[in-house]
């Protein structure tokens, strides 16, 4: 598994939609707002299996806005790896 920072709004929307639509609590608002925020995706080969989006809440602050991992990848360390990548980015 590798973690990549996604920078293009269309790719952010595509991944967010793919992951969130597989989860019962998916919301269109998360998908749309994710496109403008720092966004990280976990890939298994070329397939996105999870993502994490930060919300920049101030000049020097951010919070986890939304995160989703495909059910079959739960408890495999995907969320932990995404959070670690986002934490590194937030410290920058």
PDB file of N, CA, C and O in Angstrom:
ATOM      1  N   UNK A   1       0.847  -1.172   0.000  1.00  0.00           N
ATOM      2  CA  UNK A   1       0.000   0.000   0.000  1.00  0.00           C
ATOM      3  C   UNK A   1       0.887   1.226   0.000  1.00  0.00           C
ATOM      4  O   UNK A   1       1.941   1.242   0.635  1.00  0.00           O
ATOM      5  N   UNK A   2       0.458   2.252  -0.712  1.00  0.00           N
ATOM      6  CA  UNK A   2       1.172   3.520  -0.694  1.00  0.00           C
ATOM      7  C   UNK A   2       0.184   4.646  -0.455  1.00  0.00           C
ATOM      8  O   UNK A   2      -0.996   4.522  -0.782  1.00  0.00           O
ATOM      9  N   UNK A   3       0.657   5.736   0.111  1.00  0.00           N
ATOM     10  CA  UNK A   3      -0.162   6.920   0.357  1.00  0.00           C
ATOM     11  C   UNK A   3       0.318   8.006  -0.589  1.00  0.00           C
ATOM     12  O   UNK A   3       1.515   8.278  -0.680  1.00  0.00           O
ATOM     13  N   UNK A   4      -0.623   8.629  -1.296  1.00  0.00           N
ATOM     14  CA  UNK A   4      -0.295   9.716  -2.216  1.00  0.00           C
ATOM     15  C   UNK A   4      -1.108  10.942  -1.841  1.00  0.00           C
ATOM     16  O   UNK A   4      -2.276  10.819  -1.469  1.00  0.00           O
ATOM     17  N   UNK A   5      -0.510  12.121  -1.932  1.00  0.00           N
ATOM     18  CA  UNK A   5      -1.294  13.341  -1.772  1.00  0.00           C
ATOM     19  C   UNK A   5      -1.941  13.635  -3.122  1.00  0.00           C
ATOM     20  O   UNK A   5      -1.265  13.643  -4.150  1.00  0.00           O
ATOM     21  N   UNK A   6      -3.229  13.871  -3.115  1.00  0.00           N
ATOM     22  CA  UNK A   6      -3.970  14.164  -4.334  1.00  0.00           C
ATOM     23  C   UNK A   6      -4.181  15.669  -4.394  1.00  0.00           C
ATOM     24  O   UNK A   6      -4.634  16.268  -3.418  1.00  0.00           O
ATOM     25  N   UNK A   7      -3.861  16.286  -5.519  1.00  0.00           N
ATOM     26  CA  UNK A   7      -3.920  17.741  -5.604  1.00  0.00           C
ATOM     27  C   UNK A   7      -4.972  18.259  -6.578  1.00  0.00           C
ATOM     28  O   UNK A   7      -5.375  19.417  -6.470  1.00  0.00           O
ATOM     29  N   UNK A   8      -5.427  17.453  -7.514  1.00  0.00           N
ATOM     30  CA  UNK A   8      -6.405  17.952  -8.493  1.00  0.00           C
ATOM     31  C   UNK A   8      -7.827  17.780  -7.957  1.00  0.00           C
ATOM     32  O   UNK A   8      -8.184  16.703  -7.479  1.00  0.00           O
ATOM     33  N   UNK A   9      -8.630  18.827  -8.034  1.00  0.00           N
ATOM     34  CA  UNK A   9      -9.998  18.757  -7.509  1.00  0.00           C
ATOM     35  C   UNK A   9     -10.832  17.614  -8.092  1.00  0.00           C
ATOM     36  O   UNK A   9     -11.558  16.947  -7.356  1.00  0.00           O
ATOM     37  N   UNK A  10     -10.737  17.381  -9.403  1.00  0.00           N
ATOM     38  CA  UNK A  10     -11.539  16.313 -10.009  1.00  0.00           C
ATOM     39  C   UNK A  10     -11.152  14.936  -9.475  1.00  0.00           C
ATOM     40  O   UNK A  10     -12.022  14.099  -9.232  1.00  0.00           O
ATOM     41  N   UNK A  11      -9.870  14.697  -9.293  1.00  0.00           N
ATOM     42  CA  UNK A  11      -9.428  13.407  -8.753  1.00  0.00           C
ATOM     43  C   UNK A  11      -9.852  13.262  -7.295  1.00  0.00           C
ATOM     44  O   UNK A  11     -10.218  12.166  -6.873  1.00  0.00           O
ATOM     45  N   UNK A  12      -9.810  14.335  -6.523  1.00  0.00           N
ATOM     46  CA  UNK A  12     -10.284  14.308  -5.137  1.00  0.00           C
ATOM     47  C   UNK A  12     -11.760  13.929  -5.093  1.00  0.00           C
ATOM     48  O   UNK A  12     -12.163  13.078  -4.301  1.00  0.00           O
ATOM     49  N   UNK A  13     -12.573  14.570  -5.954  1.00  0.00           N
ATOM     50  CA  UNK A  13     -14.009  14.266  -5.997  1.00  0.00           C
ATOM     51  C   UNK A  13     -14.259  12.811  -6.390  1.00  0.00           C
ATOM     52  O   UNK A  13     -15.104  12.140  -5.798  1.00  0.00           O
ATOM     53  N   UNK A  14     -13.511  12.322  -7.405  1.00  0.00           N
ATOM     54  CA  UNK A  14     -13.701  10.960  -7.894  1.00  0.00           C
ATOM     55  C   UNK A  14     -13.410   9.945  -6.794  1.00  0.00           C
ATOM     56  O   UNK A  14     -14.187   9.013  -6.587  1.00  0.00           O
ATOM     57  N   UNK A  15     -12.289  10.122  -6.084  1.00  0.00           N
ATOM     58  CA  UNK A  15     -11.916   9.186  -5.025  1.00  0.00           C
ATOM     59  C   UNK A  15     -12.884   9.293  -3.852  1.00  0.00           C
ATOM     60  O   UNK A  15     -13.332   8.275  -3.323  1.00  0.00           O
ATOM     61  N   UNK A  16     -13.210  10.522  -3.439  1.00  0.00           N
ATOM     62  CA  UNK A  16     -14.139  10.702  -2.320  1.00  0.00           C
ATOM     63  C   UNK A  16     -15.482  10.050  -2.627  1.00  0.00           C
ATOM     64  O   UNK A  16     -16.055   9.370  -1.776  1.00  0.00           O
ATOM     65  N   UNK A  17     -15.984  10.256  -3.839  1.00  0.00           N
ATOM     66  CA  UNK A  17     -17.268   9.667  -4.224  1.00  0.00           C
ATOM     67  C   UNK A  17     -17.194   8.145  -4.204  1.00  0.00           C
ATOM     68  O   UNK A  17     -18.085   7.488  -3.666  1.00  0.00           O
ATOM     69  N   UNK A  18     -16.137   7.580  -4.786  1.00  0.00           N
ATOM     70  CA  UNK A  18     -15.975   6.130  -4.848  1.00  0.00           C
ATOM     71  C   UNK A  18     -15.969   5.517  -3.446  1.00  0.00           C
ATOM     72  O   UNK A  18     -16.658   4.528  -3.198  1.00  0.00           O
ATOM     73  N   UNK A  19     -15.199   6.096  -2.541  1.00  0.00           N
ATOM     74  CA  UNK A  19     -15.085   5.554  -1.175  1.00  0.00           C
ATOM     75  C   UNK A  19     -16.376   5.807  -0.393  1.00  0.00           C
ATOM     76  O   UNK A  19     -16.930   4.882   0.202  1.00  0.00           O
ATOM     77  N   UNK A  20     -16.855   7.050  -0.391  1.00  0.00           N
ATOM     78  CA  UNK A  20     -18.022   7.390   0.424  1.00  0.00           C
ATOM     79  C   UNK A  20     -19.296   6.701  -0.043  1.00  0.00           C
ATOM     80  O   UNK A  20     -20.148   6.364   0.779  1.00  0.00           O
ATOM     81  N   UNK A  21     -19.440   6.485  -1.340  1.00  0.00           N
ATOM     82  CA  UNK A  21     -20.651   5.810  -1.809  1.00  0.00           C
ATOM     83  C   UNK A  21     -20.685   4.352  -1.391  1.00  0.00           C
ATOM     84  O   UNK A  21     -21.743   3.723  -1.423  1.00  0.00           O
ATOM     85  N   UNK A  22     -19.534   3.803  -0.997  1.00  0.00           N
ATOM     86  CA  UNK A  22     -19.511   2.425  -0.517  1.00  0.00           C
ATOM     87  C   UNK A  22     -19.843   2.340   0.975  1.00  0.00           C
ATOM     88  O   UNK A  22     -20.003   1.250   1.523  1.00  0.00           O
ATOM     89  N   UNK A  23     -19.944   3.492   1.617  1.00  0.00           N
ATOM     90  CA  UNK A  23     -20.217   3.557   3.055  1.00  0.00           C
ATOM     91  C   UNK A  23     -21.621   4.101   3.285  1.00  0.00           C
ATOM     92  O   UNK A  23     -22.047   5.005   2.566  1.00  0.00           O
ATOM     93  N   UNK A  24     -22.353   3.578   4.266  1.00  0.00           N
ATOM     94  CA  UNK A  24     -23.734   4.034   4.475  1.00  0.00           C
ATOM     95  C   UNK A  24     -23.854   5.499   4.868  1.00  0.00           C
ATOM     96  O   UNK A  24     -24.897   6.105   4.626  1.00  0.00           O
ATOM     97  N   UNK A  25     -22.834   6.084   5.460  1.00  0.00           N
ATOM     98  CA  UNK A  25     -22.938   7.473   5.927  1.00  0.00           C
ATOM     99  C   UNK A  25     -22.398   8.492   4.919  1.00  0.00           C
ATOM    100  O   UNK A  25     -22.107   9.632   5.280  1.00  0.00           O
ATOM    101  N   UNK A  26     -22.266   8.078   3.661  1.00  0.00           N
ATOM    102  CA  UNK A  26     -21.744   8.970   2.621  1.00  0.00           C
ATOM    103  C   UNK A  26     -22.621  10.205   2.470  1.00  0.00           C
ATOM    104  O   UNK A  26     -23.846  10.120   2.559  1.00  0.00           O
ATOM    105  N   UNK A  27     -22.001  11.327   2.247  1.00  0.00           N
ATOM    106  CA  UNK A  27     -22.726  12.582   2.096  1.00  0.00           C
ATOM    107  C   UNK A  27     -22.125  13.393   0.958  1.00  0.00           C
ATOM    108  O   UNK A  27     -20.905  13.506   0.836  1.00  0.00           O
ATOM    109  N   UNK A  28     -22.993  13.952   0.130  1.00  0.00           N
ATOM    110  CA  UNK A  28     -22.557  14.775  -0.998  1.00  0.00           C
ATOM    111  C   UNK A  28     -21.718  15.963  -0.527  1.00  0.00           C
ATOM    112  O   UNK A  28     -20.778  16.371  -1.209  1.00  0.00           O
ATOM    113  N   UNK A  29     -22.056  16.515   0.632  1.00  0.00           N
ATOM    114  CA  UNK A  29     -21.314  17.665   1.162  1.00  0.00           C
ATOM    115  C   UNK A  29     -19.845  17.324   1.374  1.00  0.00           C
ATOM    116  O   UNK A  29     -18.971  18.123   1.037  1.00  0.00           O
ATOM    117  N   UNK A  30     -19.561  16.151   1.928  1.00  0.00           N
ATOM    118  CA  UNK A  30     -18.175  15.733   2.119  1.00  0.00           C
ATOM    119  C   UNK A  30     -17.453  15.657   0.779  1.00  0.00           C
ATOM    120  O   UNK A  30     -16.312  16.102   0.653  1.00  0.00           O
ATOM    121  N   UNK A  31     -18.120  15.096  -0.208  1.00  0.00           N
ATOM    122  CA  UNK A  31     -17.499  14.923  -1.523  1.00  0.00           C
ATOM    123  C   UNK A  31     -17.148  16.276  -2.119  1.00  0.00           C
ATOM    124  O   UNK A  31     -16.034  16.464  -2.607  1.00  0.00           O
ATOM    125  N   UNK A  32     -18.062  17.202  -2.088  1.00  0.00           N
ATOM    126  CA  UNK A  32     -17.820  18.514  -2.680  1.00  0.00           C
ATOM    127  C   UNK A  32     -16.765  19.312  -1.930  1.00  0.00           C
ATOM    128  O   UNK A  32     -15.869  19.887  -2.548  1.00  0.00           O
ATOM    129  N   UNK A  33     -16.861  19.354  -0.605  1.00  0.00           N
ATOM    130  CA  UNK A  33     -15.916  20.151   0.178  1.00  0.00           C
ATOM    131  C   UNK A  33     -14.513  19.550   0.158  1.00  0.00           C
ATOM    132  O   UNK A  33     -13.531  20.271   0.337  1.00  0.00           O
ATOM    133  N   UNK A  34     -14.409  18.245  -0.058  1.00  0.00           N
ATOM    134  CA  UNK A  34     -13.102  17.586  -0.106  1.00  0.00           C
ATOM    135  C   UNK A  34     -12.241  18.085  -1.256  1.00  0.00           C
ATOM    136  O   UNK A  34     -11.013  18.070  -1.165  1.00  0.00           O
ATOM    137  N   UNK A  35     -12.871  18.522  -2.329  1.00  0.00           N
ATOM    138  CA  UNK A  35     -12.135  18.927  -3.523  1.00  0.00           C
ATOM    139  C   UNK A  35     -11.249  20.150  -3.291  1.00  0.00           C
ATOM    140  O   UNK A  35     -10.279  20.356  -4.020  1.00  0.00           O
ATOM    141  N   UNK A  36     -11.570  20.951  -2.295  1.00  0.00           N
ATOM    142  CA  UNK A  36     -10.826  22.191  -2.062  1.00  0.00           C
ATOM    143  C   UNK A  36      -9.860  22.091  -0.881  1.00  0.00           C
ATOM    144  O   UNK A  36      -9.217  23.082  -0.534  1.00  0.00           O
ATOM    145  N   UNK A  37      -9.744  20.924  -0.261  1.00  0.00           N
ATOM    146  CA  UNK A  37      -8.947  20.769   0.952  1.00  0.00           C
ATOM    147  C   UNK A  37      -7.752  19.831   0.717  1.00  0.00           C
ATOM    148  O   UNK A  37      -7.733  19.097  -0.271  1.00  0.00           O
ATOM    149  N   UNK A  38      -6.758  19.850   1.613  1.00  0.00           N
ATOM    150  CA  UNK A  38      -5.671  18.865   1.522  1.00  0.00           C
ATOM    151  C   UNK A  38      -6.266  17.453   1.588  1.00  0.00           C
ATOM    152  O   UNK A  38      -7.105  17.175   2.445  1.00  0.00           O
ATOM    153  N   UNK A  39      -5.842  16.580   0.705  1.00  0.00           N
ATOM    154  CA  UNK A  39      -6.501  15.293   0.487  1.00  0.00           C
ATOM    155  C   UNK A  39      -5.444  14.217   0.256  1.00  0.00           C
ATOM    156  O   UNK A  39      -4.535  14.399  -0.554  1.00  0.00           O
ATOM    157  N   UNK A  40      -5.561  13.119   0.956  1.00  0.00           N
ATOM    158  CA  UNK A  40      -4.633  11.997   0.834  1.00  0.00           C
ATOM    159  C   UNK A  40      -5.427  10.740   0.523  1.00  0.00           C
ATOM    160  O   UNK A  40      -6.511  10.534   1.067  1.00  0.00           O
ATOM    161  N   UNK A  41      -4.894   9.909  -0.344  1.00  0.00           N
ATOM    162  CA  UNK A  41      -5.577   8.674  -0.704  1.00  0.00           C
ATOM    163  C   UNK A  41      -4.632   7.493  -0.557  1.00  0.00           C
ATOM    164  O   UNK A  41      -3.442   7.595  -0.855  1.00  0.00           O
ATOM    165  N   UNK A  42      -5.171   6.376  -0.097  1.00  0.00           N
ATOM    166  CA  UNK A  42      -4.422   5.119   0.014  1.00  0.00           C
ATOM    167  C   UNK A  42      -4.768   4.270  -1.204  1.00  0.00           C
ATOM    168  O   UNK A  42      -5.935   4.156  -1.579  1.00  0.00           O
ATOM    169  N   UNK A  43      -3.767   3.687  -1.808  1.00  0.00           N
ATOM    170  CA  UNK A  43      -3.955   2.872  -3.005  1.00  0.00           C
ATOM    171  C   UNK A  43      -3.442   1.464  -2.781  1.00  0.00           C
ATOM    172  O   UNK A  43      -2.409   1.253  -2.146  1.00  0.00           O
ATOM    173  N   UNK A  44      -4.171   0.518  -3.305  1.00  0.00           N
ATOM    174  CA  UNK A  44      -3.717  -0.862  -3.394  1.00  0.00           C
ATOM    175  C   UNK A  44      -3.531  -1.076  -4.892  1.00  0.00           C
ATOM    176  O   UNK A  44      -4.502  -1.289  -5.619  1.00  0.00           O
ATOM    177  N   UNK A  45      -2.300  -1.019  -5.345  1.00  0.00           N
ATOM    178  CA  UNK A  45      -2.040  -0.998  -6.784  1.00  0.00           C
ATOM    179  C   UNK A  45      -2.534   0.319  -7.341  1.00  0.00           C
ATOM    180  O   UNK A  45      -2.111   1.379  -6.877  1.00  0.00           O
ATOM    181  N   UNK A  46      -3.413   0.281  -8.320  1.00  0.00           N
ATOM    182  CA  UNK A  46      -3.966   1.502  -8.908  1.00  0.00           C
ATOM    183  C   UNK A  46      -5.349   1.845  -8.361  1.00  0.00           C
ATOM    184  O   UNK A  46      -5.954   2.828  -8.790  1.00  0.00           O
ATOM    185  N   UNK A  47      -5.854   1.053  -7.427  1.00  0.00           N
ATOM    186  CA  UNK A  47      -7.201   1.276  -6.888  1.00  0.00           C
ATOM    187  C   UNK A  47      -7.148   2.020  -5.565  1.00  0.00           C
ATOM    188  O   UNK A  47      -6.426   1.625  -4.650  1.00  0.00           O
ATOM    189  N   UNK A  48      -7.923   3.110  -5.469  1.00  0.00           N
ATOM    190  CA  UNK A  48      -8.044   3.841  -4.211  1.00  0.00           C
ATOM    191  C   UNK A  48      -8.851   2.987  -3.241  1.00  0.00           C
ATOM    192  O   UNK A  48      -9.920   2.482  -3.584  1.00  0.00           O
ATOM    193  N   UNK A  49      -8.328   2.829  -2.019  1.00  0.00           N
ATOM    194  CA  UNK A  49      -9.020   2.019  -1.009  1.00  0.00           C
ATOM    195  C   UNK A  49      -9.404   2.838   0.216  1.00  0.00           C
ATOM    196  O   UNK A  49     -10.132   2.353   1.082  1.00  0.00           O
ATOM    197  N   UNK A  50      -8.922   4.072   0.295  1.00  0.00           N
ATOM    198  CA  UNK A  50      -9.257   4.936   1.412  1.00  0.00           C
ATOM    199  C   UNK A  50      -8.769   6.343   1.139  1.00  0.00           C
ATOM    200  O   UNK A  50      -7.932   6.570   0.266  1.00  0.00           O
ATOM    201  N   UNK A  51      -9.309   7.289   1.905  1.00  0.00           N
ATOM    202  CA  UNK A  51      -8.855   8.671   1.784  1.00  0.00           C
ATOM    203  C   UNK A  51      -9.058   9.398   3.100  1.00  0.00           C
ATOM    204  O   UNK A  51      -9.830   8.972   3.959  1.00  0.00           O
ATOM    205  N   UNK A  52      -8.350  10.498   3.231  1.00  0.00           N
ATOM    206  CA  UNK A  52      -8.473  11.383   4.382  1.00  0.00           C
ATOM    207  C   UNK A  52      -8.386  12.802   3.859  1.00  0.00           C
ATOM    208  O   UNK A  52      -7.539  13.112   3.022  1.00  0.00           O
ATOM    209  N   UNK A  53      -9.254  13.655   4.347  1.00  0.00           N
ATOM    210  CA  UNK A  53      -9.290  15.057   3.943  1.00  0.00           C
ATOM    211  C   UNK A  53      -9.176  15.924   5.183  1.00  0.00           C
ATOM    212  O   UNK A  53      -9.869  15.706   6.177  1.00  0.00           O
ATOM    213  N   UNK A  54      -8.293  16.911   5.115  1.00  0.00           N
ATOM    214  CA  UNK A  54      -8.142  17.873   6.204  1.00  0.00           C
ATOM    215  C   UNK A  54      -8.944  19.125   5.891  1.00  0.00           C
ATOM    216  O   UNK A  54      -9.128  19.479   4.726  1.00  0.00           O
ATOM    217  N   UNK A  55      -9.416  19.789   6.925  1.00  0.00           N
ATOM    218  CA  UNK A  55     -10.035  21.107   6.777  1.00  0.00           C
ATOM    219  C   UNK A  55      -9.093  22.102   7.426  1.00  0.00           C
ATOM    220  O   UNK A  55      -8.785  21.997   8.613  1.00  0.00           O
ATOM    221  N   UNK A  56      -8.638  23.062   6.648  1.00  0.00           N
ATOM    222  CA  UNK A  56      -7.782  24.100   7.207  1.00  0.00           C
ATOM    223  C   UNK A  56      -8.695  25.081   7.940  1.00  0.00           C
ATOM    224  O   UNK A  56      -9.479  25.800   7.321  1.00  0.00           O
ATOM    225  N   UNK A  57      -8.579  25.097   9.265  1.00  0.00           N
ATOM    226  CA  UNK A  57      -9.491  25.887  10.089  1.00  0.00           C
ATOM    227  C   UNK A  57      -8.934  27.251  10.468  1.00  0.00           C
ATOM    228  O   UNK A  57      -9.652  28.082  11.025  1.00  0.00           O
ATOM    229  N   UNK A  58      -7.680  27.485  10.177  1.00  0.00           N
ATOM    230  CA  UNK A  58      -7.032  28.749  10.478  1.00  0.00           C
ATOM    231  C   UNK A  58      -5.673  28.795   9.807  1.00  0.00           C
ATOM    232  O   UNK A  58      -5.277  27.858   9.113  1.00  0.00           O
ATOM    233  N   UNK A  59      -4.964  29.891  10.019  1.00  0.00           N
ATOM    234  CA  UNK A  59      -3.642  30.058   9.408  1.00  0.00           C
ATOM    235  C   UNK A  59      -2.693  28.933   9.791  1.00  0.00           C
ATOM    236  O   UNK A  59      -1.909  28.475   8.959  1.00  0.00           O
ATOM    237  N   UNK A  60      -2.754  28.491  11.022  1.00  0.00           N
ATOM    238  CA  UNK A  60      -1.841  27.461  11.513  1.00  0.00           C
ATOM    239  C   UNK A  60      -2.561  26.243  12.076  1.00  0.00           C
ATOM    240  O   UNK A  60      -1.977  25.484  12.850  1.00  0.00           O
ATOM    241  N   UNK A  61      -3.823  26.046  11.697  1.00  0.00           N
ATOM    242  CA  UNK A  61      -4.574  24.932  12.269  1.00  0.00           C
ATOM    243  C   UNK A  61      -5.329  24.155  11.189  1.00  0.00           C
ATOM    244  O   UNK A  61      -5.723  24.693  10.154  1.00  0.00           O
ATOM    245  N   UNK A  62      -5.508  22.882  11.475  1.00  0.00           N
ATOM    246  CA  UNK A  62      -6.277  22.011  10.579  1.00  0.00           C
ATOM    247  C   UNK A  62      -6.921  20.926  11.422  1.00  0.00           C
ATOM    248  O   UNK A  62      -6.483  20.630  12.533  1.00  0.00           O
ATOM    249  N   UNK A  63      -7.975  20.340  10.864  1.00  0.00           N
ATOM    250  CA  UNK A  63      -8.620  19.228  11.533  1.00  0.00           C
ATOM    251  C   UNK A  63      -8.996  18.178  10.510  1.00  0.00           C
ATOM    252  O   UNK A  63      -9.112  18.471   9.320  1.00  0.00           O
ATOM    253  N   UNK A  64      -9.184  16.966  10.970  1.00  0.00           N
ATOM    254  CA  UNK A  64      -9.633  15.906  10.087  1.00  0.00           C
ATOM    255  C   UNK A  64     -11.070  16.220   9.707  1.00  0.00           C
ATOM    256  O   UNK A  64     -11.941  16.294  10.574  1.00  0.00           O
ATOM    257  N   UNK A  65     -11.322  16.404   8.421  1.00  0.00           N
ATOM    258  CA  UNK A  65     -12.666  16.751   7.956  1.00  0.00           C
ATOM    259  C   UNK A  65     -13.480  15.493   7.676  1.00  0.00           C
ATOM    260  O   UNK A  65     -14.595  15.341   8.174  1.00  0.00           O
ATOM    261  N   UNK A  66     -12.916  14.603   6.884  1.00  0.00           N
ATOM    262  CA  UNK A  66     -13.607  13.353   6.562  1.00  0.00           C
ATOM    263  C   UNK A  66     -12.572  12.306   6.175  1.00  0.00           C
ATOM    264  O   UNK A  66     -11.528  12.608   5.597  1.00  0.00           O
ATOM    265  N   UNK A  67     -12.897  11.078   6.513  1.00  0.00           N
ATOM    266  CA  UNK A  67     -12.016   9.968   6.183  1.00  0.00           C
ATOM    267  C   UNK A  67     -12.893   8.778   5.845  1.00  0.00           C
ATOM    268  O   UNK A  67     -13.923   8.556   6.482  1.00  0.00           O
ATOM    269  N   UNK A  68     -12.490   8.023   4.853  1.00  0.00           N
ATOM    270  CA  UNK A  68     -13.227   6.825   4.489  1.00  0.00           C
ATOM    271  C   UNK A  68     -12.279   5.742   4.015  1.00  0.00           C
ATOM    272  O   UNK A  68     -11.300   6.012   3.320  1.00  0.00           O
ATOM    273  N   UNK A  69     -12.584   4.517   4.400  1.00  0.00           N
ATOM    274  CA  UNK A  69     -11.794   3.353   3.992  1.00  0.00           C
ATOM    275  C   UNK A  69     -12.785   2.275   3.573  1.00  0.00           C
ATOM    276  O   UNK A  69     -13.757   2.003   4.277  1.00  0.00           O
ATOM    277  N   UNK A  70     -12.527   1.659   2.411  1.00  0.00           N
ATOM    278  CA  UNK A  70     -13.392   0.574   1.976  1.00  0.00           C
ATOM    279  C   UNK A  70     -13.476  -0.491   3.061  1.00  0.00           C
ATOM    280  O   UNK A  70     -12.478  -0.806   3.709  1.00  0.00           O
ATOM    281  N   UNK A  71     -14.649  -1.035   3.252  1.00  0.00           N
ATOM    282  CA  UNK A  71     -14.895  -1.975   4.336  1.00  0.00           C
ATOM    283  C   UNK A  71     -13.898  -3.142   4.348  1.00  0.00           C
ATOM    284  O   UNK A  71     -13.426  -3.546   5.410  1.00  0.00           O
ATOM    285  N   UNK A  72     -13.585  -3.672   3.182  1.00  0.00           N
ATOM    286  CA  UNK A  72     -12.665  -4.822   3.142  1.00  0.00           C
ATOM    287  C   UNK A  72     -11.227  -4.459   3.533  1.00  0.00           C
ATOM    288  O   UNK A  72     -10.389  -5.348   3.688  1.00  0.00           O
ATOM    289  N   UNK A  73     -10.934  -3.155   3.696  1.00  0.00           N
ATOM    290  CA  UNK A  73      -9.611  -2.715   4.129  1.00  0.00           C
ATOM    291  C   UNK A  73      -9.615  -2.211   5.573  1.00  0.00           C
ATOM    292  O   UNK A  73      -8.593  -1.728   6.060  1.00  0.00           O
ATOM    293  N   UNK A  74     -10.746  -2.318   6.253  1.00  0.00           N
ATOM    294  CA  UNK A  74     -10.779  -1.939   7.676  1.00  0.00           C
ATOM    295  C   UNK A  74      -9.839  -2.849   8.457  1.00  0.00           C
ATOM    296  O   UNK A  74      -9.677  -4.024   8.129  1.00  0.00           O
ATOM    297  N   UNK A  75      -9.226  -2.295   9.486  1.00  0.00           N
ATOM    298  CA  UNK A  75      -8.325  -3.018  10.383  1.00  0.00           C
ATOM    299  C   UNK A  75      -7.083  -3.562   9.674  1.00  0.00           C
ATOM    300  O   UNK A  75      -6.515  -4.578  10.075  1.00  0.00           O
ATOM    301  N   UNK A  76      -6.676  -2.860   8.608  1.00  0.00           N
ATOM    302  CA  UNK A  76      -5.468  -3.243   7.864  1.00  0.00           C
ATOM    303  C   UNK A  76      -4.389  -2.165   7.952  1.00  0.00           C
ATOM    304  O   UNK A  76      -3.350  -2.278   7.302  1.00  0.00           O
ATOM    305  N   UNK A  77      -4.624  -1.122   8.747  1.00  0.00           N
ATOM    306  CA  UNK A  77      -3.645  -0.049   8.898  1.00  0.00           C
ATOM    307  C   UNK A  77      -3.796   1.094   7.915  1.00  0.00           C
ATOM    308  O   UNK A  77      -2.980   2.015   7.909  1.00  0.00           O
ATOM    309  N   UNK A  78      -4.824   1.052   7.086  1.00  0.00           N
ATOM    310  CA  UNK A  78      -5.016   2.104   6.089  1.00  0.00           C
ATOM    311  C   UNK A  78      -5.268   3.455   6.765  1.00  0.00           C
ATOM    312  O   UNK A  78      -4.620   4.444   6.422  1.00  0.00           O
ATOM    313  N   UNK A  79      -6.189   3.506   7.706  1.00  0.00           N
ATOM    314  CA  UNK A  79      -6.493   4.751   8.400  1.00  0.00           C
ATOM    315  C   UNK A  79      -5.286   5.309   9.137  1.00  0.00           C
ATOM    316  O   UNK A  79      -5.039   6.515   9.120  1.00  0.00           O
ATOM    317  N   UNK A  80      -4.548   4.439   9.774  1.00  0.00           N
ATOM    318  CA  UNK A  80      -3.350   4.854  10.510  1.00  0.00           C
ATOM    319  C   UNK A  80      -2.317   5.475   9.559  1.00  0.00           C
ATOM    320  O   UNK A  80      -1.709   6.496   9.877  1.00  0.00           O
ATOM    321  N   UNK A  81      -2.127   4.853   8.398  1.00  0.00           N
ATOM    322  CA  UNK A  81      -1.167   5.372   7.419  1.00  0.00           C
ATOM    323  C   UNK A  81      -1.637   6.704   6.844  1.00  0.00           C
ATOM    324  O   UNK A  81      -0.833   7.618   6.655  1.00  0.00           O
ATOM    325  N   UNK A  82      -2.923   6.818   6.567  1.00  0.00           N
ATOM    326  CA  UNK A  82      -3.461   8.083   6.068  1.00  0.00           C
ATOM    327  C   UNK A  82      -3.302   9.190   7.098  1.00  0.00           C
ATOM    328  O   UNK A  82      -2.897  10.304   6.766  1.00  0.00           O
ATOM    329  N   UNK A  83      -3.623   8.878   8.352  1.00  0.00           N
ATOM    330  CA  UNK A  83      -3.502   9.878   9.411  1.00  0.00           C
ATOM    331  C   UNK A  83      -2.043  10.323   9.567  1.00  0.00           C
ATOM    332  O   UNK A  83      -1.782  11.511   9.759  1.00  0.00           O
ATOM    333  N   UNK A  84      -1.098   9.394   9.488  1.00  0.00           N
ATOM    334  CA  UNK A  84       0.325   9.729   9.612  1.00  0.00           C
ATOM    335  C   UNK A  84       0.755  10.672   8.481  1.00  0.00           C
ATOM    336  O   UNK A  84       1.493  11.628   8.721  1.00  0.00           O
ATOM    337  N   UNK A  85       0.300  10.410   7.257  1.00  0.00           N
ATOM    338  CA  UNK A  85       0.644  11.278   6.128  1.00  0.00           C
ATOM    339  C   UNK A  85       0.045  12.669   6.315  1.00  0.00           C
ATOM    340  O   UNK A  85       0.710  13.672   6.058  1.00  0.00           O
ATOM    341  N   UNK A  86      -1.208  12.731   6.763  1.00  0.00           N
ATOM    342  CA  UNK A  86      -1.865  14.019   6.986  1.00  0.00           C
ATOM    343  C   UNK A  86      -1.184  14.792   8.112  1.00  0.00           C
ATOM    344  O   UNK A  86      -1.043  16.013   8.039  1.00  0.00           O
ATOM    345  N   UNK A  87      -0.769  14.085   9.136  1.00  0.00           N
ATOM    346  CA  UNK A  87      -0.086  14.728  10.268  1.00  0.00           C
ATOM    347  C   UNK A  87       1.235  15.351   9.804  1.00  0.00           C
ATOM    348  O   UNK A  87       1.572  16.469  10.194  1.00  0.00           O
ATOM    349  N   UNK A  88       1.976  14.623   8.972  1.00  0.00           N
ATOM    350  CA  UNK A  88       3.239  15.165   8.438  1.00  0.00           C
ATOM    351  C   UNK A  88       2.962  16.437   7.637  1.00  0.00           C
ATOM    352  O   UNK A  88       3.666  17.436   7.785  1.00  0.00           O
ATOM    353  N   UNK A  89       1.941  16.394   6.794  1.00  0.00           N
ATOM    354  CA  UNK A  89       1.594  17.548   5.966  1.00  0.00           C
ATOM    355  C   UNK A  89       1.164  18.732   6.827  1.00  0.00           C
ATOM    356  O   UNK A  89       1.547  19.870   6.554  1.00  0.00           O
ATOM    357  N   UNK A  90       0.376  18.473   7.860  1.00  0.00           N
ATOM    358  CA  UNK A  90      -0.093  19.546   8.745  1.00  0.00           C
ATOM    359  C   UNK A  90       1.064  20.213   9.462  1.00  0.00           C
ATOM    360  O   UNK A  90       1.034  21.421   9.695  1.00  0.00           O
ATOM    361  N   UNK A  91       2.083  19.446   9.815  1.00  0.00           N
ATOM    362  CA  UNK A  91       3.248  20.021  10.505  1.00  0.00           C
ATOM    363  C   UNK A  91       4.033  20.945   9.594  1.00  0.00           C
ATOM    364  O   UNK A  91       4.696  21.870  10.064  1.00  0.00           O
ATOM    365  N   UNK A  92       3.961  20.699   8.281  1.00  0.00           N
ATOM    366  CA  UNK A  92       4.681  21.549   7.319  1.00  0.00           C
ATOM    367  C   UNK A  92       4.073  22.939   7.326  1.00  0.00           C
ATOM    368  O   UNK A  92       4.527  23.814   6.589  1.00  0.00           O
TER     369      UNK A  92
END
